[in-house]
């Protein structure tokens, strides 16, 4: 028998002496249940609407274009084209409870900002100013930094997606 087989056998026999089957199955069940509920935890709450953090910095660009610096990780219709603004939802919609975040570079002041992207929910898609930029987008198993989810799934007004906002929530250090 090689060393690895002997070591695995020794560990298995030792565990069999110390742990009952019920305890082992209960622990495995708790571990699987905990792992399955992890994606259900809230990720990031949207910041209240208002002036961006550090509101004195230059804010170059047009918020109605996909090339605007805050839209570096956005995926969806821009609320600034749909009756809302860069940081507020259009009338008849409400922001989703959870968001995804990105870090965008402001060419006006040379600083990086943490931007919270918030879907506006309750009405059918706006259909104007589609923007799909995926800079630093992460896979779906990292939901706090993935932009491919329908974040309206937990909304009070329904799962209909309308548009997306981009709020500055802080300065990246």
C-alpha positions, 0 to 999 in steps of 0.5 A: 500500500502506498503512503497516501492510501495508508494515510487516508485509511488511517484518517478514515478509521480514526474519524469512524471511531470518533464521529457517529453517522448521524453527526457526520450526516448532520454536519454535511447537511448543515454545510450544504444548506449554508453553502446553498443559502450564501448567494441569497444574502444581500450584497450592497445597499444603494446609497441615498440619492443626492450629491455624489461623494466629494461633490466638488470634483469635476464630472466630465462627460454626458450621462446620456452616453455609454462613454460617460466615465461612471458607466464603466461597469454598467449593463442596461438602459441608462435612466438618464435617457428614460426620464430619471437621472444618473442617480434617480429612477424615473417616475413610476419605478423604484430602485432595487434593494440590492446593487452591484458595484464597480470602480471607475476612473474619473478623468476630470480629477484622476481619482477612482470612485466606487460606483453603485449600479442600481436597477429601477424596477416596476415598468417594462424596459425603457428601450433607450440608451442601451449600454453594456460595458463590462470593465472588471465585470466578474462571473455570476458566482460573484454577484456583488461585482456581476452585472448580468443579474436582474436585480429587480427579483427582490423588488416590492413592485415586481421583477420588470426591469426599466433602467439602471442608475450609477451612484458614486458611493465613495472614493477608492483608496 
